[in-house]
């Protein structure tokens, strides 16, 4: 589970990161990163639509992504908004595939 201080819950922050941040995509994920100037810290949000599957599949994907993102928080800028959007292929992907895609996308947006 992500600490409360790192959770993104405001819709306007999701929109700002999606529209104004850097974007990188893979077969299973699309990652948006918006570096901000304030000292709010790093916040992470997840978007898993009904296209991914039923509620069980969506929740499983969200849990796996939260766990993987928590492990990679240190590699990101100190004050940023990260949005991870799951694509339908994420429901059938293994955790190793999700992690590889996440690391690859994070490397591209933070470079």
Biopython code that builds the backbone (N, CA, C, O; Angstrom):
import numpy as np
from Bio.PDB.StructureBuilder import StructureBuilder

atoms = [
    (1, "UNK", "N", (0.836, -1.185, 0.000)),
    (1, "UNK", "CA", (0.000, 0.000, 0.000)),
    (1, "UNK", "C", (0.877, 1.242, 0.000)),
    (1, "UNK", "O", (1.919, 1.287, 0.653)),
    (2, "UNK", "N", (0.436, 2.245, -0.741)),
    (2, "UNK", "CA", (1.160, 3.515, -0.769)),
    (2, "UNK", "C", (0.835, 4.319, 0.482)),
    (2, "UNK", "O", (-0.308, 4.309, 0.940)),
    (3, "UNK", "N", (1.817, 5.014, 1.043)),
    (3, "UNK", "CA", (1.525, 5.894, 2.173)),
    (3, "UNK", "C", (0.528, 6.981, 1.751)),
    (3, "UNK", "O", (0.502, 7.383, 0.588)),
    (4, "UNK", "N", (-0.272, 7.443, 2.679)),
    (4, "UNK", "CA", (-1.315, 8.423, 2.403)),
    (4, "UNK", "C", (-0.752, 9.678, 1.743)),
    (4, "UNK", "O", (-1.393, 10.253, 0.864)),
    (5, "UNK", "N", (0.430, 10.106, 2.152)),
    (5, "UNK", "CA", (1.024, 11.322, 1.602)),
    (5, "UNK", "C", (1.372, 11.178, 0.117)),
    (5, "UNK", "O", (1.512, 12.184, -0.578)),
    (6, "UNK", "N", (1.511, 9.957, -0.376)),
    (6, "UNK", "CA", (1.886, 9.725, -1.771)),
    (6, "UNK", "C", (0.701, 9.383, -2.667)),
    (6, "UNK", "O", (0.889, 9.090, -3.847)),
    (7, "UNK", "N", (-0.508, 9.415, -2.132)),
    (7, "UNK", "CA", (-1.684, 9.059, -2.939)),
    (7, "UNK", "C", (-2.251, 10.284, -3.643)),
    (7, "UNK", "O", (-2.367, 11.356, -3.049)),
    (8, "UNK", "N", (-2.592, 10.119, -4.881)),
    (8, "UNK", "CA", (-3.191, 11.172, -5.683)),
    (8, "UNK", "C", (-4.690, 10.922, -5.720)),
    (8, "UNK", "O", (-5.137, 9.865, -6.164)),
    (9, "UNK", "N", (-5.470, 11.900, -5.250)),
    (9, "UNK", "CA", (-6.913, 11.693, -5.188)),
    (9, "UNK", "C", (-7.725, 12.797, -5.844)),
    (9, "UNK", "O", (-8.936, 12.650, -6.005)),
    (10, "UNK", "N", (-7.095, 13.889, -6.222)),
    (10, "UNK", "CA", (-7.811, 15.027, -6.780)),
    (10, "UNK", "C", (-7.885, 14.899, -8.303)),
    (10, "UNK", "O", (-6.864, 14.706, -8.963)),
    (11, "UNK", "N", (-9.081, 15.006, -8.849)),
    (11, "UNK", "CA", (-9.279, 14.860, -10.285)),
    (11, "UNK", "C", (-8.524, 15.885, -11.110)),
    (11, "UNK", "O", (-8.074, 15.586, -12.216)),
    (12, "UNK", "N", (-8.383, 17.088, -10.579)),
    (12, "UNK", "CA", (-7.659, 18.117, -11.337)),
    (12, "UNK", "C", (-6.178, 17.769, -11.460)),
    (12, "UNK", "O", (-5.549, 18.104, -12.464)),
    (13, "UNK", "N", (-5.613, 17.103, -10.452)),
    (13, "UNK", "CA", (-4.224, 16.672, -10.546)),
    (13, "UNK", "C", (-4.052, 15.558, -11.572)),
    (13, "UNK", "O", (-3.051, 15.518, -12.287)),
    (14, "UNK", "N", (-5.032, 14.648, -11.645)),
    (14, "UNK", "CA", (-5.001, 13.600, -12.672)),
    (14, "UNK", "C", (-5.003, 14.243, -14.059)),
    (14, "UNK", "O", (-4.206, 13.877, -14.923)),
    (15, "UNK", "N", (-5.917, 15.217, -14.266)),
    (15, "UNK", "CA", (-6.011, 15.874, -15.566)),
    (15, "UNK", "C", (-4.744, 16.649, -15.901)),
    (15, "UNK", "O", (-4.275, 16.606, -17.039)),
    (16, "UNK", "N", (-4.186, 17.355, -14.925)),
    (16, "UNK", "CA", (-2.979, 18.147, -15.174)),
    (16, "UNK", "C", (-1.815, 17.251, -15.586)),
    (16, "UNK", "O", (-1.080, 17.579, -16.517)),
    (17, "UNK", "N", (-1.644, 16.135, -14.908)),
    (17, "UNK", "CA", (-0.549, 15.221, -15.249)),
    (17, "UNK", "C", (-0.786, 14.581, -16.611)),
    (17, "UNK", "O", (0.151, 14.414, -17.391)),
    (18, "UNK", "N", (-2.027, 14.225, -16.900)),
    (18, "UNK", "CA", (-2.331, 13.565, -18.173)),
    (18, "UNK", "C", (-2.165, 14.519, -19.348)),
    (18, "UNK", "O", (-1.723, 14.111, -20.422)),
    (19, "UNK", "N", (-2.515, 15.772, -19.153)),
    (19, "UNK", "CA", (-2.481, 16.729, -20.263)),
    (19, "UNK", "C", (-1.155, 17.470, -20.373)),
    (19, "UNK", "O", (-0.728, 17.805, -21.478)),
    (20, "UNK", "N", (-0.497, 17.730, -19.245)),
    (20, "UNK", "CA", (0.677, 18.577, -19.293)),
    (20, "UNK", "C", (1.992, 17.885, -18.994)),
    (20, "UNK", "O", (3.054, 18.491, -19.137)),
    (21, "UNK", "N", (1.943, 16.639, -18.585)),
    (21, "UNK", "CA", (3.171, 15.941, -18.206)),
    (21, "UNK", "C", (3.788, 15.170, -19.359)),
    (21, "UNK", "O", (3.232, 15.090, -20.454)),
    (22, "UNK", "N", (4.940, 14.613, -19.082)),
    (22, "UNK", "CA", (5.601, 13.742, -20.057)),
    (22, "UNK", "C", (4.905, 12.395, -20.063)),
    (22, "UNK", "O", (4.406, 11.943, -19.032)),
    (23, "UNK", "N", (4.870, 11.747, -21.233)),
    (23, "UNK", "CA", (4.134, 10.499, -21.371)),
    (23, "UNK", "C", (5.010, 9.444, -22.005)),
    (23, "UNK", "O", (5.792, 9.718, -22.916)),
    (24, "UNK", "N", (4.860, 8.216, -21.495)),
    (24, "UNK", "CA", (5.529, 7.061, -22.096)),
    (24, "UNK", "C", (4.564, 5.890, -22.025)),
    (24, "UNK", "O", (3.866, 5.710, -21.028)),
    (25, "UNK", "N", (4.528, 5.105, -23.073)),
    (25, "UNK", "CA", (3.601, 3.990, -23.118)),
    (25, "UNK", "C", (4.294, 2.678, -23.417)),
    (25, "UNK", "O", (5.407, 2.637, -23.941)),
    (26, "UNK", "N", (3.600, 1.609, -23.069)),
    (26, "UNK", "CA", (4.066, 0.260, -23.360)),
    (26, "UNK", "C", (2.839, -0.575, -23.709)),
    (26, "UNK", "O", (1.743, -0.041, -23.876)),
    (27, "UNK", "N", (3.028, -1.866, -23.815)),
    (27, "UNK", "CA", (1.918, -2.749, -24.166)),
    (27, "UNK", "C", (0.855, -2.780, -23.074)),
    (27, "UNK", "O", (-0.326, -2.944, -23.378)),
    (28, "UNK", "N", (1.246, -2.624, -21.810)),
    (28, "UNK", "CA", (0.300, -2.779, -20.706)),
    (28, "UNK", "C", (-0.006, -1.492, -19.954)),
    (28, "UNK", "O", (-1.001, -1.426, -19.232)),
    (29, "UNK", "N", (0.839, -0.454, -20.110)),
    (29, "UNK", "CA", (0.705, 0.759, -19.299)),
    (29, "UNK", "C", (0.969, 2.012, -20.111)),
    (29, "UNK", "O", (1.652, 1.990, -21.135)),
    (30, "UNK", "N", (0.402, 3.109, -19.618)),
    (30, "UNK", "CA", (0.792, 4.444, -20.061)),
    (30, "UNK", "C", (1.097, 5.219, -18.787)),
    (30, "UNK", "O", (0.295, 5.230, -17.853)),
    (31, "UNK", "N", (2.264, 5.868, -18.750)),
    (31, "UNK", "CA", (2.709, 6.591, -17.563)),
    (31, "UNK", "C", (2.811, 8.071, -17.908)),
    (31, "UNK", "O", (3.412, 8.435, -18.919)),
    (32, "UNK", "N", (2.221, 8.932, -17.064)),
    (32, "UNK", "CA", (2.294, 10.381, -17.204)),
    (32, "UNK", "C", (3.020, 10.917, -15.977)),
    (32, "UNK", "O", (2.680, 10.558, -14.849)),
    (33, "UNK", "N", (4.017, 11.775, -16.188)),
    (33, "UNK", "CA", (4.759, 12.385, -15.082)),
    (33, "UNK", "C", (4.802, 13.888, -15.273)),
    (33, "UNK", "O", (5.271, 14.380, -16.300)),
    (34, "UNK", "N", (4.310, 14.619, -14.276)),
    (34, "UNK", "CA", (4.330, 16.072, -14.280)),
    (34, "UNK", "C", (5.146, 16.531, -13.088)),
    (34, "UNK", "O", (4.759, 16.305, -11.942)),
    (35, "UNK", "N", (6.276, 17.177, -13.353)),
    (35, "UNK", "CA", (7.117, 17.711, -12.284)),
    (35, "UNK", "C", (6.549, 19.071, -11.894)),
    (35, "UNK", "O", (6.343, 19.932, -12.749)),
    (36, "UNK", "N", (6.297, 19.261, -10.597)),
    (36, "UNK", "CA", (5.711, 20.506, -10.098)),
    (36, "UNK", "C", (6.732, 21.258, -9.262)),
    (36, "UNK", "O", (7.697, 20.681, -8.762)),
    (37, "UNK", "N", (6.502, 22.555, -9.120)),
    (37, "UNK", "CA", (7.453, 23.409, -8.423)),
    (37, "UNK", "C", (7.202, 23.527, -6.924)),
    (37, "UNK", "O", (8.068, 24.009, -6.194)),
    (38, "UNK", "N", (6.049, 23.102, -6.458)),
    (38, "UNK", "CA", (5.763, 23.242, -5.025)),
    (38, "UNK", "C", (6.423, 22.113, -4.232)),
    (38, "UNK", "O", (7.062, 21.236, -4.813)),
    (39, "UNK", "N", (6.272, 22.135, -2.942)),
    (39, "UNK", "CA", (6.903, 21.114, -2.090)),
    (39, "UNK", "C", (5.881, 20.092, -1.594)),
    (39, "UNK", "O", (5.948, 19.632, -0.454)),
    (40, "UNK", "N", (4.925, 19.740, -2.476)),
    (40, "UNK", "CA", (3.878, 18.801, -2.081)),
    (40, "UNK", "C", (4.372, 17.357, -2.059)),
    (40, "UNK", "O", (3.676, 16.479, -1.550)),
    (41, "UNK", "N", (5.552, 17.100, -2.596)),
    (41, "UNK", "CA", (6.077, 15.743, -2.610)),
    (41, "UNK", "C", (5.569, 14.971, -3.808)),
    (41, "UNK", "O", (4.828, 15.498, -4.638)),
    (42, "UNK", "N", (5.970, 13.736, -3.886)),
    (42, "UNK", "CA", (5.570, 12.867, -4.981)),
    (42, "UNK", "C", (4.210, 12.257, -4.667)),
    (42, "UNK", "O", (3.993, 11.708, -3.587)),
    (43, "UNK", "N", (3.295, 12.366, -5.636)),
    (43, "UNK", "CA", (1.974, 11.760, -5.489)),
    (43, "UNK", "C", (1.713, 10.864, -6.685)),
    (43, "UNK", "O", (2.055, 11.216, -7.814)),
    (44, "UNK", "N", (1.111, 9.714, -6.448)),
    (44, "UNK", "CA", (0.892, 8.704, -7.483)),
    (44, "UNK", "C", (-0.590, 8.362, -7.535)),
    (44, "UNK", "O", (-1.236, 8.176, -6.504)),
    (45, "UNK", "N", (-1.121, 8.282, -8.759)),
    (45, "UNK", "CA", (-2.509, 7.880, -8.966)),
    (45, "UNK", "C", (-2.594, 6.824, -10.048)),
    (45, "UNK", "O", (-1.714, 6.722, -10.903)),
    (46, "UNK", "N", (-3.660, 6.039, -10.008)),
    (46, "UNK", "CA", (-3.833, 4.939, -10.949)),
    (46, "UNK", "C", (-5.181, 5.054, -11.631)),
    (46, "UNK", "O", (-6.179, 5.410, -11.005)),
    (47, "UNK", "N", (-5.203, 4.748, -12.931)),
    (47, "UNK", "CA", (-6.428, 4.745, -13.712)),
    (47, "UNK", "C", (-6.557, 3.358, -14.314)),
    (47, "UNK", "O", (-5.719, 2.936, -15.112)),
    (48, "UNK", "N", (-7.609, 2.652, -13.928)),
    (48, "UNK", "CA", (-7.868, 1.309, -14.458)),
    (48, "UNK", "C", (-9.328, 1.283, -14.890)),
    (48, "UNK", "O", (-10.224, 1.182, -14.052)),
    (49, "UNK", "N", (-9.567, 1.374, -16.191)),
    (49, "UNK", "CA", (-10.930, 1.483, -16.702)),
    (49, "UNK", "C", (-11.602, 0.123, -16.830)),
    (49, "UNK", "O", (-10.974, -0.919, -16.638)),
    (50, "UNK", "N", (-12.875, 0.154, -17.155)),
    (50, "UNK", "CA", (-13.632, -1.084, -17.327)),
    (50, "UNK", "C", (-13.162, -1.886, -18.533)),
    (50, "UNK", "O", (-13.491, -3.066, -18.661)),
    (51, "UNK", "N", (-12.393, -1.255, -19.422)),
    (51, "UNK", "CA", (-11.846, -1.974, -20.567)),
    (51, "UNK", "C", (-10.848, -3.033, -20.125)),
    (51, "UNK", "O", (-10.593, -3.987, -20.860)),
    (52, "UNK", "N", (-10.276, -2.876, -18.927)),
    (52, "UNK", "CA", (-9.306, -3.846, -18.410)),
    (52, "UNK", "C", (-10.001, -5.148, -18.036)),
    (52, "UNK", "O", (-9.417, -6.221, -18.183)),
    (53, "UNK", "N", (-11.226, -5.072, -17.559)),
    (53, "UNK", "CA", (-11.953, -6.278, -17.184)),
    (53, "UNK", "C", (-13.013, -5.975, -16.141)),
    (53, "UNK", "O", (-13.379, -4.822, -15.915)),
    (54, "UNK", "N", (-13.495, -7.034, -15.513)),
    (54, "UNK", "CA", (-14.519, -6.852, -14.479)),
    (54, "UNK", "C", (-13.872, -6.297, -13.208)),
    (54, "UNK", "O", (-12.667, -6.049, -13.181)),
    (55, "UNK", "N", (-14.661, -6.106, -12.175)),
    (55, "UNK", "CA", (-14.165, -5.470, -10.946)),
    (55, "UNK", "C", (-13.019, -6.258, -10.312)),
    (55, "UNK", "O", (-12.077, -5.670, -9.780)),
    (56, "UNK", "N", (-13.102, -7.574, -10.367)),
    (56, "UNK", "CA", (-12.043, -8.400, -9.779)),
    (56, "UNK", "C", (-10.723, -8.178, -10.518)),
    (56, "UNK", "O", (-9.676, -8.017, -9.891)),
    (57, "UNK", "N", (-10.776, -8.169, -11.833)),
    (57, "UNK", "CA", (-9.564, -7.969, -12.630)),
    (57, "UNK", "C", (-9.004, -6.560, -12.430)),
    (57, "UNK", "O", (-7.792, -6.389, -12.302)),
    (58, "UNK", "N", (-9.875, -5.558, -12.402)),
    (58, "UNK", "CA", (-9.410, -4.179, -12.214)),
    (58, "UNK", "C", (-8.746, -4.002, -10.859)),
    (58, "UNK", "O", (-7.686, -3.383, -10.767)),
    (59, "UNK", "N", (-9.351, -4.535, -9.811)),
    (59, "UNK", "CA", (-8.770, -4.401, -8.477)),
    (59, "UNK", "C", (-7.447, -5.145, -8.364)),
    (59, "UNK", "O", (-6.529, -4.675, -7.692)),
    (60, "UNK", "N", (-7.340, -6.296, -9.010)),
    (60, "UNK", "CA", (-6.085, -7.040, -9.000)),
    (60, "UNK", "C", (-4.980, -6.241, -9.682)),
    (60, "UNK", "O", (-3.856, -6.182, -9.183)),
    (61, "UNK", "N", (-5.293, -5.631, -10.815)),
    (61, "UNK", "CA", (-4.317, -4.817, -11.534)),
    (61, "UNK", "C", (-3.914, -3.617, -10.678)),
    (61, "UNK", "O", (-2.730, -3.289, -10.597)),
    (62, "UNK", "N", (-4.879, -2.962, -10.043)),
    (62, "UNK", "CA", (-4.557, -1.811, -9.184)),
    (62, "UNK", "C", (-3.656, -2.200, -8.027)),
    (62, "UNK", "O", (-2.703, -1.485, -7.717)),
    (63, "UNK", "N", (-3.943, -3.318, -7.389)),
    (63, "UNK", "CA", (-3.103, -3.771, -6.266)),
    (63, "UNK", "C", (-1.685, -4.053, -6.724)),
    (63, "UNK", "O", (-0.724, -3.666, -6.058)),
    (64, "UNK", "N", (-1.549, -4.729, -7.864)),
    (64, "UNK", "CA", (-0.215, -5.043, -8.369)),
    (64, "UNK", "C", (0.547, -3.781, -8.743)),
    (64, "UNK", "O", (1.741, -3.674, -8.463)),
    (65, "UNK", "N", (-0.128, -2.823, -9.374)),
    (65, "UNK", "CA", (0.527, -1.578, -9.759)),
    (65, "UNK", "C", (0.921, -0.743, -8.544)),
    (65, "UNK", "O", (1.996, -0.143, -8.531)),
    (66, "UNK", "N", (0.072, -0.696, -7.532)),
    (66, "UNK", "CA", (0.418, 0.041, -6.308)),
    (66, "UNK", "C", (1.662, -0.536, -5.666)),
    (66, "UNK", "O", (2.547, 0.202, -5.232)),
    (67, "UNK", "N", (1.728, -1.859, -5.604)),
    (67, "UNK", "CA", (2.892, -2.516, -5.016)),
    (67, "UNK", "C", (4.158, -2.199, -5.818)),
    (67, "UNK", "O", (5.197, -1.888, -5.236)),
    (68, "UNK", "N", (4.076, -2.276, -7.134)),
    (68, "UNK", "CA", (5.246, -2.013, -7.975)),
    (68, "UNK", "C", (5.661, -0.550, -7.916)),
    (68, "UNK", "O", (6.853, -0.247, -7.869)),
    (69, "UNK", "N", (4.696, 0.357, -7.916)),
    (69, "UNK", "CA", (5.015, 1.788, -7.875)),
    (69, "UNK", "C", (5.674, 2.164, -6.555)),
    (69, "UNK", "O", (6.582, 2.995, -6.527)),
    (70, "UNK", "N", (5.228, 1.563, -5.477)),
    (70, "UNK", "CA", (5.802, 1.866, -4.167)),
    (70, "UNK", "C", (7.294, 1.550, -4.148)),
    (70, "UNK", "O", (8.071, 2.271, -3.522)),
    (71, "UNK", "N", (7.696, 0.491, -4.822)),
    (71, "UNK", "CA", (9.105, 0.096, -4.840)),
    (71, "UNK", "C", (9.973, 1.038, -5.660)),
    (71, "UNK", "O", (11.190, 1.062, -5.480)),
    (72, "UNK", "N", (9.369, 1.817, -6.561)),
    (72, "UNK", "CA", (10.143, 2.665, -7.466)),
    (72, "UNK", "C", (9.976, 4.151, -7.181)),
    (72, "UNK", "O", (10.369, 4.971, -8.010)),
    (73, "UNK", "N", (9.408, 4.526, -6.043)),
    (73, "UNK", "CA", (9.200, 5.934, -5.720)),
    (73, "UNK", "C", (10.511, 6.698, -5.582)),
    (73, "UNK", "O", (10.586, 7.875, -5.934)),
    (74, "UNK", "N", (11.539, 6.036, -5.073)),
    (74, "UNK", "CA", (12.812, 6.726, -4.829)),
    (74, "UNK", "C", (13.497, 7.175, -6.114)),
    (74, "UNK", "O", (14.321, 8.089, -6.085)),
    (75, "UNK", "N", (13.169, 6.548, -7.239)),
    (75, "UNK", "CA", (13.830, 6.885, -8.497)),
    (75, "UNK", "C", (13.190, 8.088, -9.196)),
    (75, "UNK", "O", (13.655, 8.502, -10.258)),
    (76, "UNK", "N", (12.131, 8.651, -8.611)),
    (76, "UNK", "CA", (11.413, 9.754, -9.241)),
    (76, "UNK", "C", (11.766, 11.085, -8.596)),
    (76, "UNK", "O", (12.280, 11.111, -7.478)),
    (77, "UNK", "N", (11.495, 12.203, -9.290)),
    (77, "UNK", "CA", (11.770, 13.516, -8.706)),
    (77, "UNK", "C", (11.006, 13.708, -7.403)),
    (77, "UNK", "O", (9.963, 13.090, -7.190)),
    (78, "UNK", "N", (11.527, 14.565, -6.536)),
    (78, "UNK", "CA", (10.946, 14.756, -5.212)),
    (78, "UNK", "C", (9.567, 15.364, -5.206)),
    (78, "UNK", "O", (8.769, 15.057, -4.320)),
    (79, "UNK", "N", (9.254, 16.222, -6.167)),
    (79, "UNK", "CA", (7.969, 16.891, -6.189)),
    (79, "UNK", "C", (7.350, 16.706, -7.573)),
    (79, "UNK", "O", (7.671, 17.442, -8.505)),
    (80, "UNK", "N", (6.469, 15.728, -7.700)),
    (80, "UNK", "CA", (5.892, 15.409, -9.000)),
    (80, "UNK", "C", (4.551, 14.707, -8.818)),
    (80, "UNK", "O", (4.195, 14.253, -7.730)),
    (81, "UNK", "N", (3.824, 14.640, -9.927)),
    (81, "UNK", "CA", (2.560, 13.908, -9.983)),
    (81, "UNK", "C", (2.727, 12.814, -11.020)),
    (81, "UNK", "O", (3.040, 13.091, -12.178)),
    (82, "UNK", "N", (2.518, 11.574, -10.608)),
    (82, "UNK", "CA", (2.655, 10.417, -11.496)),
    (82, "UNK", "C", (1.287, 9.758, -11.642)),
    (82, "UNK", "O", (0.632, 9.434, -10.651)),
    (83, "UNK", "N", (0.869, 9.565, -12.886)),
    (83, "UNK", "CA", (-0.384, 8.856, -13.170)),
    (83, "UNK", "C", (-0.031, 7.627, -13.990)),
    (83, "UNK", "O", (0.613, 7.730, -15.035)),
    (84, "UNK", "N", (-0.456, 6.467, -13.513)),
    (84, "UNK", "CA", (-0.229, 5.201, -14.208)),
    (84, "UNK", "C", (-1.578, 4.708, -14.708)),
    (84, "UNK", "O", (-2.476, 4.425, -13.916)),
    (85, "UNK", "N", (-1.717, 4.606, -16.030)),
    (85, "UNK", "CA", (-2.968, 4.154, -16.636)),
    (85, "UNK", "C", (-2.767, 2.748, -17.180)),
    (85, "UNK", "O", (-1.874, 2.513, -17.995)),
    (86, "UNK", "N", (-3.585, 1.828, -16.736)),
    (86, "UNK", "CA", (-3.490, 0.437, -17.176)),
    (86, "UNK", "C", (-4.260, 0.255, -18.479)),
    (86, "UNK", "O", (-5.372, 0.762, -18.628)),
    (87, "UNK", "N", (-3.673, -0.458, -19.400)),
    (87, "UNK", "CA", (-4.328, -0.817, -20.657)),
    (87, "UNK", "C", (-4.935, -2.212, -20.513)),
    (87, "UNK", "O", (-4.575, -2.942, -19.590)),
    (88, "UNK", "N", (-5.843, -2.594, -21.402)),
    (88, "UNK", "CA", (-6.492, -3.907, -21.270)),
    (88, "UNK", "C", (-5.535, -5.083, -21.171)),
    (88, "UNK", "O", (-5.870, -6.078, -20.528)),
    (89, "UNK", "N", (-4.362, -5.011, -21.777)),
    (89, "UNK", "CA", (-3.397, -6.117, -21.726)),
    (89, "UNK", "C", (-2.835, -6.322, -20.324)),
    (89, "UNK", "O", (-2.253, -7.371, -20.048)),
    (90, "UNK", "N", (-2.994, -5.342, -19.429)),
    (90, "UNK", "CA", (-2.461, -5.458, -18.071)),
    (90, "UNK", "C", (-3.160, -6.560, -17.277)),
    (90, "UNK", "O", (-2.572, -7.119, -16.351)),
    (91, "UNK", "N", (-4.402, -6.876, -17.625)),
    (91, "UNK", "CA", (-5.139, -7.898, -16.881)),
    (91, "UNK", "C", (-4.519, -9.279, -17.057)),
    (91, "UNK", "O", (-4.557, -10.087, -16.129)),
    (92, "UNK", "N", (-3.955, -9.566, -18.214)),
    (92, "UNK", "CA", (-3.367, -10.880, -18.462)),
    (92, "UNK", "C", (-1.852, -10.895, -18.267)),
    (92, "UNK", "O", (-1.238, -11.960, -18.329)),
    (93, "UNK", "N", (-1.243, -9.743, -18.035)),
    (93, "UNK", "CA", (0.215, -9.672, -17.907)),
    (93, "UNK", "C", (0.665, -10.201, -16.551)),
    (93, "UNK", "O", (-0.044, -10.067, -15.554)),
    (94, "UNK", "N", (1.833, -10.793, -16.527)),
    (94, "UNK", "CA", (2.410, -11.254, -15.262)),
    (94, "UNK", "C", (2.960, -10.048, -14.498)),
    (94, "UNK", "O", (3.132, -8.968, -15.062)),
    (95, "UNK", "N", (3.229, -10.247, -13.227)),
    (95, "UNK", "CA", (3.803, -9.163, -12.421)),
    (95, "UNK", "C", (5.168, -8.754, -12.950)),
    (95, "UNK", "O", (5.511, -7.572, -12.922)),
    (96, "UNK", "N", (5.945, -9.706, -13.429)),
    (96, "UNK", "CA", (7.259, -9.393, -13.987)),
    (96, "UNK", "C", (7.123, -8.528, -15.240)),
    (96, "UNK", "O", (7.909, -7.601, -15.440)),
    (97, "UNK", "N", (6.133, -8.825, -16.084)),
    (97, "UNK", "CA", (5.909, -8.012, -17.278)),
    (97, "UNK", "C", (5.453, -6.604, -16.904)),
    (97, "UNK", "O", (5.910, -5.625, -17.494)),
    (98, "UNK", "N", (4.554, -6.500, -15.924)),
    (98, "UNK", "CA", (4.103, -5.188, -15.473)),
    (98, "UNK", "C", (5.264, -4.377, -14.910)),
    (98, "UNK", "O", (5.389, -3.184, -15.187)),
    (99, "UNK", "N", (6.107, -5.027, -14.124)),
    (99, "UNK", "CA", (7.240, -4.315, -13.544)),
    (99, "UNK", "C", (8.214, -3.854, -14.626)),
    (99, "UNK", "O", (8.713, -2.730, -14.575)),
    (100, "UNK", "N", (8.482, -4.710, -15.593)),
    (100, "UNK", "CA", (9.394, -4.332, -16.678)),
    (100, "UNK", "C", (8.834, -3.146, -17.458)),
    (100, "UNK", "O", (9.575, -2.222, -17.790)),
    (101, "UNK", "N", (7.542, -3.162, -17.751)),
    (101, "UNK", "CA", (6.923, -2.054, -18.472)),
    (101, "UNK", "C", (6.937, -0.781, -17.635)),
    (101, "UNK", "O", (7.193, 0.302, -18.160)),
    (102, "UNK", "N", (6.664, -0.902, -16.342)),
    (102, "UNK", "CA", (6.664, 0.271, -15.466)),
    (102, "UNK", "C", (8.056, 0.885, -15.376)),
    (102, "UNK", "O", (8.202, 2.103, -15.479)),
    (103, "UNK", "N", (9.069, 0.064, -15.188)),
    (103, "UNK", "CA", (10.445, 0.568, -15.077)),
    (103, "UNK", "C", (10.864, 1.233, -16.391)),
    (103, "UNK", "O", (11.491, 2.292, -16.375)),
    (104, "UNK", "N", (10.526, 0.627, -17.513)),
    (104, "UNK", "CA", (10.884, 1.184, -18.814)),
    (104, "UNK", "C", (10.197, 2.533, -19.024)),
    (104, "UNK", "O", (10.829, 3.486, -19.480)),
    (105, "UNK", "N", (8.911, 2.618, -18.695)),
    (105, "UNK", "CA", (8.175, 3.874, -18.864)),
    (105, "UNK", "C", (8.661, 4.953, -17.906)),
    (105, "UNK", "O", (8.777, 6.116, -18.293)),
    (106, "UNK", "N", (8.949, 4.581, -16.656)),
    (106, "UNK", "CA", (9.448, 5.558, -15.694)),
    (106, "UNK", "C", (10.814, 6.096, -16.128)),
    (106, "UNK", "O", (11.111, 7.277, -15.943)),
    (107, "UNK", "N", (11.632, 5.231, -16.699)),
    (107, "UNK", "CA", (12.930, 5.675, -17.192)),
    (107, "UNK", "C", (12.787, 6.688, -18.327)),
    (107, "UNK", "O", (13.561, 7.640, -18.416)),
    (108, "UNK", "N", (11.800, 6.481, -19.190)),
    (108, "UNK", "CA", (11.608, 7.379, -20.310)),
    (108, "UNK", "C", (11.041, 8.739, -19.886)),
    (108, "UNK", "O", (11.458, 9.771, -20.412)),
    (109, "UNK", "N", (10.097, 8.747, -18.943)),
    (109, "UNK", "CA", (9.499, 10.029, -18.557)),
    (109, "UNK", "C", (10.381, 10.827, -17.618)),
    (109, "UNK", "O", (10.270, 12.052, -17.576)),
    (110, "UNK", "N", (11.250, 10.177, -16.867)),
    (110, "UNK", "CA", (12.087, 10.913, -15.930)),
    (110, "UNK", "C", (13.415, 11.337, -16.537)),
    (110, "UNK", "O", (14.180, 12.051, -15.889)),
    (111, "UNK", "N", (13.709, 10.917, -17.760)),
    (111, "UNK", "CA", (14.972, 11.283, -18.416)),
    (111, "UNK", "C", (14.903, 12.691, -18.972)),
    (111, "UNK", "O", (15.874, 13.172, -19.558)),
]
sb = StructureBuilder()
sb.init_structure("model")
sb.init_model(0)
sb.init_chain("A")
sb.init_seg("    ")
for serial, (resi, resn, name, xyz) in enumerate(atoms, 1):
    if name == "N":
        sb.init_residue(resn, " ", resi, " ")
    sb.init_atom(name, np.array(xyz, "f"), 0.0, 1.0, " ", f" {name:<3s}", serial, name[0])
structure = sb.get_structure()
